[in-house]
Amino acid sequence: PKDIKHKDDFKALKIEGPLDFSLIGILSKISTILAQSKISIFAISTYDTDYILVKNTDIPRTIEVLSNENYEILI
């Protein structure tokens, strides 16, 4: 609907899952790495995986930063 506020300038990065519920700190580590690089995120967690929404303009830098930390980015 036209009267709903929204932002459409984000891309979602999926943390490949399913993630076992006993795993601790995955989202925390990724968000800390991005925060240290001044990249703002919006995180969404589901039952078996997490998603990180990043502004379109920050995607190239996000990929660079996470790749430098040995995260595999599949496009």
All heavy atoms as a GROMACS GRO file, in nm:
protein
  598
    1PRO      N    1   0.083  -0.122   0.000
    1PRO     CA    2   0.000   0.000   0.000
    1PRO      C    3   0.086   0.126   0.000
    1PRO      O    4   0.193   0.128   0.061
    1PRO     CB    5  -0.080  -0.012   0.128
    1PRO     CG    6  -0.079  -0.159   0.161
    1PRO     CD    7   0.050  -0.212   0.106
    2LYS      N    8   0.038   0.227  -0.064
    2LYS     CA    9   0.114   0.352  -0.078
    2LYS      C   10   0.131   0.427   0.054
    2LYS      O   11   0.223   0.505   0.068
    2LYS     CB   12   0.046   0.443  -0.180
    2LYS     CG   13   0.052   0.389  -0.320
    2LYS     CD   14  -0.013   0.484  -0.417
    2LYS     CE   15  -0.006   0.424  -0.557
    2LYS     NZ   16  -0.064   0.512  -0.656
    3ASP      N   17   0.045   0.407   0.150
    3ASP     CA   18   0.052   0.484   0.275
    3ASP      C   19   0.142   0.419   0.381
    3ASP      O   20   0.153   0.469   0.492
    3ASP     CB   21  -0.088   0.506   0.331
    3ASP     CG   22  -0.162   0.377   0.363
    3ASP    OD1   23  -0.128   0.273   0.304
    3ASP    OD2   24  -0.254   0.381   0.446
    4ILE      N   25   0.210   0.312   0.348
    4ILE     CA   26   0.300   0.247   0.443
    4ILE      C   27   0.441   0.300   0.422
    4ILE      O   28   0.492   0.301   0.310
    4ILE     CB   29   0.298   0.094   0.426
    4ILE    CG1   30   0.161   0.040   0.466
    4ILE    CG2   31   0.409   0.030   0.507
    4ILE    CD1   32   0.148  -0.109   0.452
    5LYS      N   33   0.503   0.348   0.531
    5LYS     CA   34   0.640   0.396   0.524
    5LYS      C   35   0.734   0.278   0.500
    5LYS      O   36   0.719   0.172   0.561
    5LYS     CB   37   0.681   0.466   0.653
    5LYS     CG   38   0.617   0.599   0.672
    5LYS     CD   39   0.674   0.665   0.796
    5LYS     CE   40   0.617   0.803   0.812
    5LYS     NZ   41   0.678   0.874   0.927
    6HIS      N   42   0.829   0.298   0.410
    6HIS     CA   43   0.926   0.194   0.383
    6HIS      C   44   1.052   0.253   0.321
    6HIS      O   45   1.052   0.367   0.275
    6HIS     CB   46   0.867   0.089   0.287
    6HIS     CG   47   0.852   0.139   0.148
    6HIS    ND1   48   0.752   0.225   0.110
    6HIS    CD2   49   0.927   0.116   0.037
    6HIS    CE1   50   0.764   0.253  -0.019
    6HIS    NE2   51   0.871   0.189  -0.066
    7LYS      N   52   1.156   0.176   0.324
    7LYS     CA   53   1.281   0.212   0.258
    7LYS      C   54   1.312   0.099   0.162
    7LYS      O   55   1.305  -0.017   0.199
    7LYS     CB   56   1.394   0.227   0.360
    7LYS     CG   57   1.371   0.335   0.460
    7LYS     CD   58   1.481   0.434   0.450
    7LYS     CE   59   1.458   0.544   0.553
    7LYS     NZ   60   1.506   0.668   0.507
    8ASP      N   61   1.346   0.132   0.041
    8ASP     CA   62   1.371   0.027  -0.057
    8ASP      C   63   1.514   0.031  -0.109
    8ASP      O   64   1.544  -0.022  -0.214
    8ASP     CB   65   1.272   0.034  -0.172
    8ASP     CG   66   1.275   0.168  -0.245
    8ASP    OD1   67   1.351   0.257  -0.206
    8ASP    OD2   68   1.201   0.180  -0.343
    9ASP      N   69   1.603   0.088  -0.032
    9ASP     CA   70   1.743   0.099  -0.076
    9ASP      C   71   1.835   0.005   0.004
    9ASP      O   72   1.947   0.039   0.034
    9ASP     CB   73   1.792   0.242  -0.070
    9ASP     CG   74   1.787   0.303   0.070
    9ASP    OD1   75   1.714   0.250   0.156
    9ASP    OD2   76   1.858   0.402   0.093
   10PHE      N   77   1.784  -0.115   0.034
   10PHE     CA   78   1.862  -0.213   0.109
   10PHE      C   79   1.876  -0.342   0.029
   10PHE      O   80   1.790  -0.377  -0.051
   10PHE     CB   81   1.794  -0.247   0.242
   10PHE     CG   82   1.806  -0.139   0.345
   10PHE    CD1   83   1.719  -0.032   0.346
   10PHE    CD2   84   1.905  -0.144   0.441
   10PHE    CE1   85   1.730   0.067   0.442
   10PHE    CE2   86   1.917  -0.046   0.537
   10PHE     CZ   87   1.829   0.060   0.537
   11LYS      N   88   1.984  -0.414   0.055
   11LYS     CA   89   2.004  -0.548   0.004
   11LYS      C   90   2.016  -0.640   0.124
   11LYS      O   91   2.067  -0.601   0.229
   11LYS     CB   92   2.134  -0.557  -0.078
   11LYS     CG   93   2.131  -0.480  -0.206
   11LYS     CD   94   2.130  -0.575  -0.323
   11LYS     CE   95   2.149  -0.498  -0.451
   11LYS     NZ   96   2.029  -0.477  -0.525
   12ALA      N   97   1.970  -0.763   0.107
   12ALA     CA   98   1.977  -0.861   0.215
   12ALA      C   99   2.092  -0.958   0.188
   12ALA      O  100   2.109  -1.006   0.077
   12ALA     CB  101   1.847  -0.938   0.226
   13LEU      N  102   2.170  -0.982   0.291
   13LEU     CA  103   2.273  -1.085   0.288
   13LEU      C  104   2.226  -1.197   0.380
   13LEU      O  105   2.193  -1.173   0.496
   13LEU     CB  106   2.407  -1.030   0.337
   13LEU     CG  107   2.465  -0.912   0.260
   13LEU    CD1  108   2.592  -0.862   0.328
   13LEU    CD2  109   2.495  -0.953   0.118
   14LYS      N  110   2.224  -1.317   0.329
   14LYS     CA  111   2.180  -1.432   0.407
   14LYS      C  112   2.301  -1.504   0.464
   14LYS      O  113   2.396  -1.533   0.392
   14LYS     CB  114   2.101  -1.529   0.319
   14LYS     CG  115   2.055  -1.653   0.390
   14LYS     CD  116   1.982  -1.746   0.294
   14LYS     CE  117   1.942  -1.874   0.363
   14LYS     NZ  118   1.881  -1.968   0.267
   15ILE      N  119   2.297  -1.530   0.593
   15ILE     CA  120   2.400  -1.613   0.654
   15ILE      C  121   2.357  -1.757   0.627
   15ILE      O  122   2.252  -1.802   0.674
   15ILE     CB  123   2.414  -1.584   0.804
   15ILE    CG1  124   2.454  -1.438   0.824
   15ILE    CG2  125   2.514  -1.679   0.868
   15ILE    CD1  126   2.455  -1.392   0.966
   16GLU      N  127   2.437  -1.824   0.547
   16GLU     CA  128   2.398  -1.956   0.498
   16GLU      C  129   2.372  -2.051   0.613
   16GLU      O  130   2.451  -2.064   0.705
   16GLU     CB  131   2.508  -2.012   0.407
   16GLU     CG  132   2.463  -2.124   0.318
   16GLU     CD  133   2.352  -2.088   0.222
   16GLU    OE1  134   2.359  -1.980   0.159
   16GLU    OE2  135   2.257  -2.166   0.210
   17GLY      N  136   2.259  -2.115   0.608
   17GLY     CA  137   2.217  -2.207   0.711
   17GLY      C  138   2.174  -2.338   0.650
   17GLY      O  139   2.205  -2.364   0.536
   18PRO      N  140   2.108  -2.420   0.723
   18PRO     CA  141   2.052  -2.387   0.854
   18PRO      C  142   2.159  -2.381   0.962
   18PRO      O  143   2.257  -2.453   0.956
   18PRO     CB  144   1.954  -2.502   0.882
   18PRO     CG  145   2.002  -2.615   0.799
   18PRO     CD  146   2.071  -2.555   0.680
   19LEU      N  147   2.138  -2.293   1.055
   19LEU     CA  148   2.229  -2.276   1.168
   19LEU      C  149   2.173  -2.351   1.288
   19LEU      O  150   2.056  -2.335   1.322
   19LEU     CB  151   2.244  -2.127   1.203
   19LEU     CG  152   2.294  -2.036   1.092
   19LEU    CD1  153   2.292  -1.891   1.138
   19LEU    CD2  154   2.433  -2.076   1.048
   20ASP      N  155   2.255  -2.430   1.350
   20ASP     CA  156   2.213  -2.501   1.470
   20ASP      C  157   2.185  -2.400   1.580
   20ASP      O  158   2.259  -2.304   1.598
   20ASP     CB  159   2.323  -2.600   1.513
   20ASP     CG  160   2.278  -2.688   1.626
   20ASP    OD1  161   2.295  -2.647   1.743
   20ASP    OD2  162   2.224  -2.797   1.598
   21PHE      N  163   2.078  -2.422   1.653
   21PHE     CA  164   2.038  -2.327   1.757
   21PHE      C  165   2.143  -2.312   1.868
   21PHE      O  166   2.145  -2.213   1.940
   21PHE     CB  167   1.903  -2.370   1.817
   21PHE     CG  168   1.824  -2.258   1.874
   21PHE    CD1  169   1.775  -2.157   1.793
   21PHE    CD2  170   1.800  -2.251   2.009
   21PHE    CE1  171   1.703  -2.052   1.845
   21PHE    CE2  172   1.727  -2.146   2.063
   21PHE     CZ  173   1.678  -2.046   1.980
   22SER      N  174   2.233  -2.410   1.881
   22SER     CA  175   2.335  -2.404   1.986
   22SER      C  176   2.455  -2.317   1.947
   22SER      O  177   2.540  -2.288   2.030
   22SER     CB  178   2.382  -2.545   2.021
   22SER     OG  179   2.449  -2.602   1.910
   23LEU      N  180   2.463  -2.276   1.820
   23LEU     CA  181   2.574  -2.190   1.777
   23LEU      C  182   2.557  -2.052   1.840
   23LEU      O  183   2.448  -1.996   1.839
   23LEU     CB  184   2.578  -2.180   1.625
   23LEU     CG  185   2.606  -2.309   1.551
   23LEU    CD1  186   2.595  -2.288   1.401
   23LEU    CD2  187   2.743  -2.363   1.587
   24ILE      N  188   2.666  -1.997   1.888
   24ILE     CA  189   2.660  -1.870   1.961
   24ILE      C  190   2.752  -1.768   1.895
   24ILE      O  191   2.866  -1.800   1.859
   24ILE     CB  192   2.704  -1.890   2.109
   24ILE    CG1  193   2.609  -1.988   2.176
   24ILE    CG2  194   2.709  -1.758   2.183
   24ILE    CD1  195   2.655  -2.032   2.312
   25GLY      N  196   2.703  -1.646   1.880
   25GLY     CA  197   2.789  -1.534   1.843
   25GLY      C  198   2.813  -1.510   1.695
   25GLY      O  199   2.891  -1.422   1.660
   26ILE      N  200   2.747  -1.583   1.607
   26ILE     CA  201   2.770  -1.564   1.464
   26ILE      C  202   2.728  -1.424   1.422
   26ILE      O  203   2.806  -1.349   1.365
   26ILE     CB  204   2.696  -1.671   1.382
   26ILE    CG1  205   2.752  -1.808   1.412
   26ILE    CG2  206   2.704  -1.640   1.232
   26ILE    CD1  207   2.673  -1.922   1.354
   27LEU      N  208   2.605  -1.388   1.450
   27LEU     CA  209   2.555  -1.256   1.414
   27LEU      C  210   2.631  -1.146   1.488
   27LEU      O  211   2.662  -1.041   1.431
   27LEU     CB  212   2.405  -1.247   1.440
   27LEU     CG  213   2.337  -1.119   1.395
   27LEU    CD1  214   2.356  -1.096   1.246
   27LEU    CD2  215   2.189  -1.126   1.428
   28SER      N  216   2.666  -1.171   1.611
   28SER     CA  217   2.740  -1.074   1.690
   28SER      C  218   2.876  -1.043   1.628
   28SER      O  219   2.917  -0.927   1.618
   28SER     CB  220   2.759  -1.127   1.832
   28SER     OG  221   2.843  -1.041   1.906
   29LYS      N  222   2.947  -1.147   1.585
   29LYS     CA  223   3.079  -1.127   1.526
   29LYS      C  224   3.069  -1.049   1.395
   29LYS      O  225   3.144  -0.954   1.373
   29LYS     CB  226   3.149  -1.261   1.503
   29LYS     CG  227   3.289  -1.243   1.452
   29LYS     CD  228   3.368  -1.370   1.453
   29LYS     CE  229   3.509  -1.339   1.403
   29LYS     NZ  230   3.595  -1.454   1.399
   30ILE      N  231   2.975  -1.088   1.310
   30ILE     CA  232   2.959  -1.019   1.181
   30ILE      C  233   2.918  -0.874   1.203
   30ILE      O  234   2.974  -0.782   1.141
   30ILE     CB  235   2.858  -1.093   1.092
   30ILE    CG1  236   2.917  -1.228   1.049
   30ILE    CG2  237   2.821  -1.009   0.970
   30ILE    CD1  238   2.819  -1.319   0.979
   31SER      N  239   2.824  -0.850   1.292
   31SER     CA  240   2.779  -0.712   1.315
   31SER      C  241   2.890  -0.627   1.377
   31SER      O  242   2.901  -0.508   1.347
   31SER     CB  243   2.653  -0.710   1.401
   31SER     OG  244   2.677  -0.763   1.529
   32THR      N  245   2.973  -0.686   1.461
   32THR     CA  246   3.085  -0.612   1.520
   32THR      C  247   3.187  -0.574   1.413
   32THR      O  248   3.234  -0.459   1.410
   32THR     CB  249   3.154  -0.696   1.630
   32THR    OG1  250   3.059  -0.722   1.733
   32THR    CG2  251   3.275  -0.626   1.686
   33ILE      N  252   3.219  -0.668   1.324
   33ILE     CA  253   3.313  -0.639   1.214
   33ILE      C  254   3.260  -0.523   1.130
   33ILE      O  255   3.335  -0.430   1.098
   33ILE     CB  256   3.333  -0.765   1.127
   33ILE    CG1  257   3.412  -0.871   1.204
   33ILE    CG2  258   3.402  -0.730   0.996
   33ILE    CD1  259   3.408  -1.008   1.140
   34LEU      N  260   3.132  -0.527   1.096
   34LEU     CA  261   3.075  -0.421   1.013
   34LEU      C  262   3.065  -0.289   1.089
   34LEU      O  263   3.092  -0.182   1.032
   34LEU     CB  264   2.940  -0.465   0.957
   34LEU     CG  265   2.947  -0.585   0.862
   34LEU    CD1  266   2.807  -0.629   0.821
   34LEU    CD2  267   3.032  -0.553   0.740
   35ALA      N  268   3.032  -0.294   1.216
   35ALA     CA  269   3.024  -0.172   1.296
   35ALA      C  270   3.160  -0.103   1.306
   35ALA      O  271   3.169   0.020   1.298
   35ALA     CB  272   2.970  -0.203   1.435
   36GLN      N  273   3.265  -0.183   1.320
   36GLN     CA  274   3.400  -0.125   1.327
   36GLN      C  275   3.439  -0.057   1.196
   36GLN      O  276   3.524   0.030   1.195
   36GLN     CB  277   3.501  -0.234   1.362
   36GLN     CG  278   3.489  -0.282   1.504
   36GLN     CD  279   3.573  -0.404   1.535
   36GLN    OE1  280   3.616  -0.476   1.446
   36GLN    NE2  281   3.595  -0.428   1.663
   37SER      N  282   3.374  -0.097   1.087
   37SER     CA  283   3.399  -0.035   0.957
   37SER      C  284   3.294   0.072   0.925
   37SER      O  285   3.283   0.116   0.811
   37SER     CB  286   3.398  -0.142   0.848
   37SER     OG  287   3.505  -0.230   0.867
   38LYS      N  288   3.215   0.109   1.026
   38LYS     CA  289   3.113   0.214   1.012
   38LYS      C  290   3.004   0.177   0.911
   38LYS      O  291   2.952   0.262   0.841
   38LYS     CB  292   3.177   0.348   0.973
   38LYS     CG  293   3.290   0.392   1.063
   38LYS     CD  294   3.238   0.458   1.187
   38LYS     CE  295   3.350   0.526   1.261
   38LYS     NZ  296   3.381   0.466   1.387
   39ILE      N  297   2.971   0.048   0.904
   39ILE     CA  298   2.865  -0.001   0.816
   39ILE      C  299   2.745  -0.037   0.904
   39ILE      O  300   2.754  -0.126   0.989
   39ILE     CB  301   2.910  -0.122   0.733
   39ILE    CG1  302   3.027  -0.082   0.642
   39ILE    CG2  303   2.793  -0.178   0.652
   39ILE    CD1  304   3.092  -0.198   0.571
   40SER      N  305   2.636   0.032   0.882
   40SER     CA  306   2.515   0.010   0.960
   40SER      C  307   2.436  -0.106   0.900
   40SER      O  308   2.429  -0.123   0.779
   40SER     CB  309   2.430   0.137   0.957
   40SER     OG  310   2.313   0.119   1.031
   41ILE      N  311   2.377  -0.188   0.988
   41ILE     CA  312   2.299  -0.302   0.942
   41ILE      C  313   2.164  -0.306   1.013
   41ILE      O  314   2.144  -0.242   1.116
   41ILE     CB  315   2.371  -0.436   0.966
   41ILE    CG1  316   2.382  -0.467   1.115
   41ILE    CG2  317   2.506  -0.439   0.897
   41ILE    CD1  318   2.419  -0.610   1.148
   42PHE      N  319   2.075  -0.383   0.954
   42PHE     CA  320   1.949  -0.421   1.018
   42PHE      C  321   1.945  -0.572   1.012
   42PHE      O  322   1.953  -0.630   0.903
   42PHE     CB  323   1.829  -0.359   0.945
   42PHE     CG  324   1.697  -0.393   1.007
   42PHE    CD1  325   1.652  -0.324   1.119
   42PHE    CD2  326   1.618  -0.494   0.955
   42PHE    CE1  327   1.531  -0.355   1.178
   42PHE    CE2  328   1.496  -0.526   1.013
   42PHE     CZ  329   1.453  -0.456   1.125
   43ALA      N  330   1.939  -0.638   1.126
   43ALA     CA  331   1.945  -0.784   1.130
   43ALA      C  332   1.807  -0.844   1.154
   43ALA      O  333   1.727  -0.791   1.232
   43ALA     CB  334   2.040  -0.828   1.241
   44ILE      N  335   1.782  -0.954   1.084
   44ILE     CA  336   1.659  -1.030   1.101
   44ILE      C  337   1.700  -1.175   1.124
   44ILE      O  338   1.776  -1.231   1.046
   44ILE     CB  339   1.568  -1.020   0.977
   44ILE    CG1  340   1.530  -0.874   0.952
   44ILE    CG2  341   1.445  -1.107   0.994
   44ILE    CD1  342   1.455  -0.853   0.822
   45SER      N  343   1.649  -1.232   1.231
   45SER     CA  344   1.679  -1.371   1.262
   45SER      C  345   1.553  -1.455   1.246
   45SER      O  346   1.445  -1.414   1.288
   45SER     CB  347   1.730  -1.385   1.405
   45SER     OG  348   1.853  -1.319   1.418
   46THR      N  349   1.569  -1.571   1.184
   46THR     CA  350   1.459  -1.666   1.171
   46THR      C  351   1.496  -1.791   1.250
   46THR      O  352   1.602  -1.796   1.313
   46THR     CB  353   1.433  -1.703   1.023
   46THR    OG1  354   1.544  -1.776   0.972
   46THR    CG2  355   1.410  -1.578   0.939
   47TYR      N  356   1.414  -1.891   1.240
   47TYR     CA  357   1.438  -2.013   1.316
   47TYR      C  358   1.572  -2.077   1.281
   47TYR      O  359   1.643  -2.125   1.369
   47TYR     CB  360   1.325  -2.113   1.292
   47TYR     CG  361   1.347  -2.244   1.361
   47TYR    CD1  362   1.329  -2.254   1.499
   47TYR    CD2  363   1.388  -2.356   1.290
   47TYR    CE1  364   1.350  -2.376   1.564
   47TYR    CE2  365   1.409  -2.477   1.354
   47TYR     CZ  366   1.391  -2.486   1.490
   47TYR     OH  367   1.413  -2.606   1.554
   48ASP      N  368   1.609  -2.076   1.152
   48ASP     CA  369   1.729  -2.150   1.114
   48ASP      C  370   1.836  -2.070   1.041
   48ASP      O  371   1.937  -2.126   0.999
   48ASP     CB  372   1.691  -2.272   1.030
   48ASP     CG  373   1.622  -2.236   0.900
   48ASP    OD1  374   1.591  -2.118   0.879
   48ASP    OD2  375   1.599  -2.327   0.819
   49THR      N  376   1.820  -1.940   1.028
   49THR     CA  377   1.926  -1.859   0.969
   49THR      C  378   1.907  -1.712   1.005
   49THR      O  379   1.808  -1.675   1.068
   49THR     CB  380   1.936  -1.879   0.816
   49THR    OG1  381   2.062  -1.828   0.772
   49THR    CG2  382   1.824  -1.810   0.742
   50ASP      N  383   2.001  -1.630   0.965
   50ASP     CA  384   1.994  -1.485   0.990
   50ASP      C  385   2.012  -1.412   0.858
   50ASP      O  386   2.075  -1.463   0.765
   50ASP     CB  387   2.106  -1.440   1.085
   50ASP     CG  388   2.094  -1.502   1.223
   50ASP    OD1  389   1.984  -1.502   1.278
   50ASP    OD2  390   2.196  -1.550   1.275
   51TYR      N  391   1.956  -1.293   0.852
   51TYR     CA  392   1.972  -1.205   0.737
   51TYR      C  393   2.024  -1.071   0.786
   51TYR      O  394   1.985  -1.025   0.894
   51TYR     CB  395   1.838  -1.183   0.665
   51TYR     CG  396   1.781  -1.308   0.607
   51TYR    CD1  397   1.699  -1.391   0.683
   51TYR    CD2  398   1.810  -1.346   0.477
   51TYR    CE1  399   1.646  -1.508   0.630
   51TYR    CE2  400   1.758  -1.462   0.423
   51TYR     CZ  401   1.676  -1.543   0.501
   51TYR     OH  402   1.624  -1.659   0.448
   52ILE      N  403   2.111  -1.009   0.708
   52ILE     CA  404   2.162  -0.877   0.739
   52ILE      C  405   2.124  -0.786   0.624
   52ILE      O  406   2.158  -0.812   0.509
   52ILE     CB  407   2.315  -0.878   0.756
   52ILE    CG1  408   2.354  -0.968   0.871
   52ILE    CG2  409   2.368  -0.737   0.777
   52ILE    CD1  410   2.502  -0.992   0.882
   53LEU      N  411   2.050  -0.681   0.654
   53LEU     CA  412   2.014  -0.583   0.553
   53LEU      C  413   2.114  -0.468   0.560
   53LEU      O  414   2.142  -0.415   0.668
   53LEU     CB  415   1.873  -0.531   0.575
   53LEU     CG  416   1.761  -0.621   0.524
   53LEU    CD1  417   1.751  -0.748   0.604
   53LEU    CD2  418   1.630  -0.547   0.523
   54VAL      N  419   2.168  -0.434   0.444
   54VAL     CA  420   2.269  -0.329   0.432
   54VAL      C  421   2.226  -0.234   0.322
   54VAL      O  422   2.170  -0.277   0.220
   54VAL     CB  423   2.407  -0.391   0.395
   54VAL    CG1  424   2.514  -0.285   0.382
   54VAL    CG2  425   2.448  -0.496   0.497
   55LYS      N  426   2.249  -0.106   0.342
   55LYS     CA  427   2.216  -0.009   0.237
   55LYS      C  428   2.290  -0.044   0.108
   55LYS      O  429   2.405  -0.086   0.112
   55LYS     CB  430   2.250   0.133   0.280
   55LYS     CG  431   2.155   0.188   0.382
   55LYS     CD  432   2.174   0.337   0.397
   55LYS     CE  433   2.060   0.390   0.482
   55LYS     NZ  434   2.054   0.534   0.479
   56ASN      N  435   2.221  -0.025  -0.004
   56ASN     CA  436   2.280  -0.055  -0.135
   56ASN      C  437   2.416   0.010  -0.153
   56ASN      O  438   2.509  -0.051  -0.207
   56ASN     CB  439   2.187  -0.008  -0.248
   56ASN     CG  440   2.065  -0.094  -0.261
   56ASN    OD1  441   2.064  -0.211  -0.225
   56ASN    ND2  442   1.958  -0.036  -0.312
   57THR      N  443   2.430   0.133  -0.106
   57THR     CA  444   2.557   0.205  -0.123
   57THR      C  445   2.670   0.144  -0.041
   57THR      O  446   2.787   0.168  -0.071
   57THR     CB  447   2.540   0.354  -0.084
   57THR    OG1  448   2.489   0.362   0.050
   57THR    CG2  449   2.446   0.426  -0.180
   58ASP      N  450   2.636   0.066   0.062
   58ASP     CA  451   2.737   0.003   0.148
   58ASP      C  452   2.771  -0.140   0.107
   58ASP      O  453   2.861  -0.202   0.166
   58ASP     CB  454   2.691   0.003   0.294
   58ASP     CG  455   2.690   0.141   0.356
   58ASP    OD1  456   2.769   0.226   0.311
   58ASP    OD2  457   2.609   0.164   0.448
   59ILE      N  458   2.703  -0.195   0.008
   59ILE     CA  459   2.726  -0.334  -0.031
   59ILE      C  460   2.870  -0.360  -0.075
   59ILE      O  461   2.933  -0.455  -0.026
   59ILE     CB  462   2.625  -0.379  -0.138
   59ILE    CG1  463   2.487  -0.400  -0.074
   59ILE    CG2  464   2.669  -0.508  -0.209
   59ILE    CD1  465   2.479  -0.517   0.023
   60PRO      N  466   2.929  -0.280  -0.165
   60PRO     CA  467   3.067  -0.309  -0.204
   60PRO      C  468   3.164  -0.311  -0.085
   60PRO      O  469   3.248  -0.401  -0.074
   60PRO     CB  470   3.102  -0.197  -0.302
   60PRO     CG  471   2.970  -0.152  -0.356
   60PRO     CD  472   2.875  -0.167  -0.241
   61ARG      N  473   3.150  -0.216   0.004
   61ARG     CA  474   3.237  -0.210   0.122
   61ARG      C  475   3.210  -0.328   0.216
   61ARG      O  476   3.302  -0.386   0.273
   61ARG     CB  477   3.216  -0.076   0.194
   61ARG     CG  478   3.300  -0.059   0.317
   61ARG     CD  479   3.441  -0.014   0.286
   61ARG     NE  480   3.512   0.010   0.411
   61ARG     CZ  481   3.620  -0.056   0.447
   61ARG    NH1  482   3.674  -0.144   0.365
   61ARG    NH2  483   3.678  -0.033   0.562
   62THR      N  484   3.084  -0.365   0.231
   62THR     CA  485   3.047  -0.480   0.315
   62THR      C  486   3.112  -0.607   0.264
   62THR      O  487   3.171  -0.684   0.342
   62THR     CB  488   2.894  -0.496   0.319
   62THR    OG1  489   2.836  -0.377   0.374
   62THR    CG2  490   2.853  -0.617   0.402
   63ILE      N  491   3.104  -0.629   0.135
   63ILE     CA  492   3.165  -0.747   0.074
   63ILE      C  493   3.316  -0.746   0.095
   63ILE      O  494   3.376  -0.848   0.131
   63ILE     CB  495   3.129  -0.756  -0.075
   63ILE    CG1  496   2.979  -0.787  -0.089
   63ILE    CG2  497   3.215  -0.860  -0.147
   63ILE    CD1  498   2.927  -0.775  -0.231
   64GLU      N  499   3.376  -0.630   0.076
   64GLU     CA  500   3.521  -0.618   0.095
   64GLU      C  501   3.561  -0.649   0.240
   64GLU      O  502   3.653  -0.728   0.265
   64GLU     CB  503   3.567  -0.477   0.057
   64GLU     CG  504   3.713  -0.450   0.083
   64GLU     CD  505   3.751  -0.304   0.060
   64GLU    OE1  506   3.668  -0.225   0.014
   64GLU    OE2  507   3.866  -0.271   0.091
   65VAL      N  508   3.491  -0.589   0.334
   65VAL     CA  509   3.524  -0.605   0.476
   65VAL      C  510   3.506  -0.750   0.519
   65VAL      O  511   3.594  -0.808   0.584
   65VAL     CB  512   3.436  -0.511   0.562
   65VAL    CG1  513   3.444  -0.546   0.710
   65VAL    CG2  514   3.479  -0.365   0.540
   66LEU      N  515   3.394  -0.811   0.483
   66LEU     CA  516   3.370  -0.950   0.524
   66LEU      C  517   3.465  -1.046   0.454
   66LEU      O  518   3.511  -1.142   0.515
   66LEU     CB  519   3.224  -0.988   0.499
   66LEU     CG  520   3.122  -0.918   0.589
   66LEU    CD1  521   2.980  -0.958   0.548
   66LEU    CD2  522   3.146  -0.948   0.736
   67SER      N  523   3.496  -1.020   0.328
   67SER     CA  524   3.593  -1.104   0.256
   67SER      C  525   3.730  -1.097   0.321
   67SER      O  526   3.799  -1.199   0.334
   67SER     CB  527   3.602  -1.062   0.110
   67SER     OG  528   3.481  -1.087   0.043
   68ASN      N  529   3.769  -0.978   0.365
   68ASN     CA  530   3.898  -0.962   0.433
   68ASN      C  531   3.904  -1.036   0.566
   68ASN      O  532   4.012  -1.066   0.617
   68ASN     CB  533   3.930  -0.814   0.455
   68ASN     CG  534   3.965  -0.743   0.327
   68ASN    OD1  535   3.998  -0.806   0.226
   68ASN    ND2  536   3.955  -0.611   0.328
   69GLU      N  537   3.787  -1.066   0.622
   69GLU     CA  538   3.778  -1.141   0.748
   69GLU      C  539   3.752  -1.290   0.721
   69GLU      O  540   3.709  -1.363   0.810
   69GLU     CB  541   3.669  -1.083   0.836
   69GLU     CG  542   3.699  -0.944   0.887
   69GLU     CD  543   3.812  -0.942   0.989
   69GLU    OE1  544   3.829  -1.041   1.064
   69GLU    OE2  545   3.884  -0.841   0.994
   70ASN      N  546   3.774  -1.331   0.596
   70ASN     CA  547   3.762  -1.471   0.554
   70ASN      C  548   3.619  -1.525   0.551
   70ASN      O  549   3.597  -1.645   0.565
   70ASN     CB  550   3.852  -1.563   0.637
   70ASN     CG  551   3.997  -1.530   0.617
   70ASN    OD1  552   4.040  -1.506   0.505
   70ASN    ND2  553   4.073  -1.526   0.724
   71TYR      N  554   3.521  -1.436   0.535
   71TYR     CA  555   3.384  -1.480   0.511
   71TYR      C  556   3.368  -1.498   0.361
   71TYR      O  557   3.415  -1.415   0.282
   71TYR     CB  558   3.282  -1.378   0.563
   71TYR     CG  559   3.270  -1.380   0.712
   71TYR    CD1  560   3.348  -1.295   0.791
   71TYR    CD2  561   3.181  -1.466   0.776
   71TYR    CE1  562   3.337  -1.297   0.930
   71TYR    CE2  563   3.170  -1.468   0.915
   71TYR     CZ  564   3.249  -1.384   0.990
   71TYR     OH  565   3.238  -1.386   1.126
   72GLU      N  566   3.303  -1.605   0.322
   72GLU     CA  567   3.279  -1.631   0.180
   72GLU      C  568   3.149  -1.563   0.138
   72GLU      O  569   3.044  -1.586   0.200
   72GLU     CB  570   3.270  -1.782   0.155
   72GLU     CG  571   3.252  -1.816   0.009
   72GLU     CD  572   3.245  -1.966  -0.015
   72GLU    OE1  573   3.249  -2.043   0.083
   72GLU    OE2  574   3.235  -2.004  -0.130
   73ILE      N  575   3.157  -1.480   0.037
   73ILE     CA  576   3.040  -1.408  -0.012
   73ILE      C  577   3.004  -1.467  -0.147
   73ILE      O  578   3.084  -1.463  -0.242
   73ILE     CB  579   3.069  -1.256  -0.028
   73ILE    CG1  580   3.132  -1.197   0.099
   73ILE    CG2  581   2.944  -1.183  -0.071
   73ILE    CD1  582   3.043  -1.199   0.220
   74LEU      N  583   2.884  -1.521  -0.158
   74LEU     CA  584   2.835  -1.576  -0.284
   74LEU      C  585   2.734  -1.477  -0.343
   74LEU      O  586   2.641  -1.438  -0.275
   74LEU     CB  587   2.769  -1.712  -0.262
   74LEU     CG  588   2.857  -1.818  -0.195
   74LEU    CD1  589   2.777  -1.942  -0.166
   74LEU    CD2  590   2.976  -1.851  -0.281
   75ILE      N  591   2.755  -1.442  -0.466
   75ILE     CA  592   2.665  -1.344  -0.530
   75ILE      C  593   2.584  -1.413  -0.637
   75ILE      O  594   2.627  -1.496  -0.708
   75ILE     CB  595   2.746  -1.228  -0.589
   75ILE    CG1  596   2.822  -1.159  -0.479
   75ILE    CG2  597   2.655  -1.132  -0.662
   75ILE    CD1  598   2.916  -1.052  -0.524
   0.00000   0.00000   0.00000
